[in-house]
Amino acid sequence: MSRIVVITSGKGGVGKTTSSASIAVGLAIHGNKTVVIDFDIGLRNLDLVMGCERRVVYDFINVLNNDVSLNQALIRDKRIDNLYILPASQTRDKSALTKEGINLVFNKLSKMNFKFIICDSPAGIESGAILSIYFADDAIIITNPEVSSVRDSDRMLGIISSTSKRSEVGEKPVKEHLILTRYDQQRVNDGQMLSIKDVLDILKIPLIGVIPEDCSVLNSSNKGIPVILDKNSISGKSYKDTVNRFLGNKIPIKFYKKENNFLKWLFWR
């Protein structure tokens, strides 16, 4: 059986797509056959972050409408074995998503031996977000260390517990995880951001990752390379640790220091 993981938040711009791409890459690197699906119909951007936008011919909605087969729409990543992308449509309406159609696609992916199905959910409570949450086995909440972001994430936790298929049928609840993005310890010390403890006191779910404020995230996105593949990025290293924790490995939260590239160049001469 495939493990369905929704990456979600209550607020936009917190790093869901960046996290979806890096988590999918990390799981595939660990040898798991993984697919990452863009649920943000009309605002497709996962393919840009994954660097495969020029290879998009068919999309998620084409599959749901039976225009093409699932195999025709899946894009295999060029860099990593076992990793596939199912892009969203830029031209269709969100009403094209249906519970029955999504369930059929998930069943097909399971029969294709995908270990993980990563769902890059749109922000908030629109239909794409609710439908991606409905089938989830795990939910990874992405939040920034600011009051509005944490408050909206708390609301999403309530939605997950009340609208998932698991809650309908009385199964074990969706397993919840937290990733804190754009964290800056100096700004926390200055009182400009919430601390890790502050966020955990509000949300009360297990923390699996702290991703620091890092310009490498934007640089990697602009290049179409998931930041987890940037070996010199502190965010990339943090995402690697995050994936390991998600897989059950006990790794303490640690903060990587930025390398001084000038000194590195000087001593390597």
C-alpha positions in Angstrom: 0.0 0.0 0.0 1.2 3.5 -0.8 1.6 6.0 2.0 -0.2 9.2 1.1 1.5 12.4 2.6 -0.1 15.8 2.2 2.1 18.9 2.6 -0.2 21.7 3.8 -0.5 25.0 5.6 -3.1 27.6 6.4 -1.2 30.4 4.7 0.5 30.8 1.4 4.2 31.6 0.8 5.5 29.5 3.7 7.4 27.0 1.6 5.0 24.2 0.8 6.1 23.6 -2.7 9.8 23.9 -1.7 9.2 21.4 1.0 7.2 19.0 -1.2 10.0 18.9 -3.8 12.8 18.4 -1.2 10.9 15.8 0.8 10.0 13.8 -2.4 13.6 14.0 -3.5 14.9 12.9 -0.1 12.5 9.9 0.0 13.5 8.8 -3.5 17.2 9.1 -2.6 16.5 6.6 0.3 15.3 4.1 -2.3 11.6 4.7 -2.1 9.5 4.9 -5.3 7.9 8.3 -4.9 5.5 10.5 -6.8 4.8 14.2 -6.0 1.5 15.6 -7.2 0.7 19.3 -7.6 -2.9 19.9 -6.3 -2.7 23.6 -6.9 -4.9 23.6 -10.0 -4.6 26.8 -12.0 -1.4 28.0 -10.3 1.0 25.2 -11.3 4.5 25.7 -10.0 5.8 22.4 -8.7 7.2 21.6 -12.1 9.2 24.8 -12.0 10.8 23.9 -8.7 11.5 20.4 -10.0 13.0 21.7 -13.2 10.7 19.8 -15.5 8.3 22.6 -16.8 9.4 22.1 -20.4 8.5 18.4 -20.3 4.9 18.9 -19.2 2.6 17.6 -21.9 -0.3 16.2 -19.9 -1.4 16.9 -16.4 -3.3 15.7 -13.4 -6.7 16.9 -14.7 -6.1 15.2 -18.1 -5.8 11.9 -16.1 -8.9 12.6 -14.0 -10.9 13.3 -17.1 -9.6 10.1 -18.8 -8.1 12.1 -21.6 -4.8 10.2 -21.2 -3.4 7.4 -19.1 -1.6 8.0 -15.9 1.7 6.8 -17.4 1.4 9.4 -20.1 1.1 12.3 -17.6 3.8 11.1 -15.1 7.2 12.8 -15.6 10.2 10.8 -14.5 12.9 12.9 -12.8 16.1 13.0 -14.8 18.4 13.2 -11.7 17.0 10.6 -9.3 15.7 7.1 -9.8 12.3 6.3 -8.4 11.1 9.9 -8.5 8.1 11.0 -10.6 6.1 14.3 -10.9 2.4 14.7 -11.8 1.9 18.3 -12.6 -1.2 20.4 -12.2 -3.1 22.1 -14.9 -2.8 25.9 -15.5 -5.9 26.2 -17.6 -8.5 24.1 -15.8 -10.8 25.1 -12.9 -10.4 23.6 -9.4 -13.9 22.1 -9.8 -12.3 19.5 -12.1 -11.0 17.8 -9.0 -13.3 15.1 -7.6 -13.0 12.7 -4.7 -13.8 9.7 -6.9 -11.3 10.7 -9.6 -8.5 11.3 -7.0 -9.2 8.0 -5.3 -8.9 6.2 -8.7 -5.6 7.8 -9.4 -4.2 6.9 -5.9 -5.3 3.3 -6.4 -3.5 3.2 -9.7 -0.4 4.7 -8.2 -0.5 2.1 -5.4 -0.7 -0.7 -8.0 2.3 0.8 -9.7 4.2 0.1 -6.4 4.7 3.7 -5.4 5.8 3.7 -1.7 5.1 7.4 -1.2 2.5 9.7 -2.8 3.4 13.3 -1.8 0.6 15.8 -2.3 1.6 19.5 -2.7 -1.6 21.1 -1.4 -2.7 24.6 -2.1 -2.9 26.9 1.0 -6.0 27.3 3.0 -9.3 25.5 2.8 -10.1 25.5 -0.9 -11.3 22.3 -2.6 -7.8 21.2 -3.7 -6.5 21.4 -0.1 -9.5 19.6 1.3 -9.4 16.8 -1.2 -5.7 16.2 -0.8 -6.2 16.1 3.0 -9.1 13.7 2.7 -7.0 10.7 1.6 -3.9 11.4 3.7 -2.1 9.0 6.0 0.3 11.7 7.1 0.1 15.5 7.1 3.1 17.6 7.2 2.2 21.2 8.4 4.5 23.9 7.1 4.6 27.1 9.1 6.7 30.2 9.6 7.6 31.4 13.1 5.1 34.2 13.1 1.7 34.5 14.8 -0.6 34.6 11.8 1.1 31.6 10.1 1.0 29.5 13.3 -2.7 30.5 13.9 -3.6 29.4 10.4 -1.7 26.2 10.8 -3.6 25.5 14.0 -6.9 25.9 12.1 -5.6 23.4 9.4 -5.0 20.9 12.2 -8.6 21.1 13.1 -9.7 20.6 9.5 -7.4 17.6 9.1 -8.9 15.9 12.2 -12.5 16.5 11.1 -12.4 16.0 7.3 -10.0 13.1 6.6 -11.3 9.8 5.4 -9.7 8.2 8.5 -11.9 10.2 10.8 -15.0 9.2 8.7 -14.3 5.5 9.1 -13.0 5.5 12.6 -9.4 4.5 11.7 -6.3 5.8 13.4 -6.1 9.6 12.9 -3.8 11.2 10.3 -0.3 11.3 11.6 0.7 14.9 12.0 4.2 16.4 11.6 5.6 20.0 11.8 8.2 21.7 9.7 9.2 25.2 10.8 10.5 27.3 7.8 12.4 30.6 7.5 13.7 30.3 11.0 16.2 32.9 12.1 17.6 32.5 15.6 18.9 36.1 15.8 15.4 37.5 15.1 14.0 35.1 17.7 16.6 36.5 20.2 15.5 40.0 19.2 11.9 39.2 19.8 10.9 39.5 16.1 9.9 35.9 15.7 8.4 33.1 17.7 10.8 30.6 19.2 10.6 26.9 18.5 9.1 26.4 22.0 6.5 29.1 21.3 5.3 27.3 18.1 5.3 23.9 19.7 3.3 25.2 22.7 0.6 26.4 20.3 0.4 23.5 17.8 1.4 20.6 20.0 2.5 18.2 17.2 5.9 16.5 16.6 8.5 18.7 15.0 10.5 17.0 12.3 12.4 19.9 10.8 13.6 23.4 11.2 14.6 25.1 7.9 16.6 28.3 8.4 16.2 31.5 6.5 18.5 30.9 3.5 18.9 32.6 0.1 19.8 29.2 -1.3 16.1 28.3 -1.3 15.2 31.0 -3.8 18.3 30.4 -5.9 17.6 26.7 -6.1 13.9 27.4 -7.1 15.0 29.8 -9.8 17.3 27.1 -11.2 14.7 24.3 -11.0 16.7 22.3 -8.5 15.2 21.2 -5.2 17.3 22.8 -2.5 17.9 19.4 -0.8 20.3 18.7 -3.7 22.4 21.8 -2.9 25.2 20.2 -0.8 26.5 23.6 0.3 23.1 24.9 1.4 22.2 24.9 5.1 18.6 24.5 4.1 19.5 21.5 1.9 21.2 19.9 4.9 18.3 20.6 7.1 15.8 19.0 4.6 18.0 15.9 4.5 17.7 15.7 8.3 14.0 16.3 8.1 13.5 13.4 5.7 15.5 11.1 8.0 13.3 12.1 10.9 10.1 11.5 8.9 11.4 8.0 8.1 11.8 7.3 11.8 15.5 8.0 12.4 16.4 9.8 15.6 18.4 12.9 14.6 18.6 15.9 16.9 17.5 19.3 15.6 20.7 21.1 14.7 21.5 24.4 13.0 24.1 24.4 10.2 26.4 27.4 9.8 26.9 29.1 6.5 30.3 28.4 4.9 32.7 31.2 4.2 33.3 30.5 0.5 36.1 33.1 0.3 38.1 31.4 3.1 37.3 28.0 1.5 38.7 29.3 -1.8 41.8 30.8 -0.1 42.8 27.7 1.8 42.2 25.4 -1.2 44.5 27.4 -3.5 
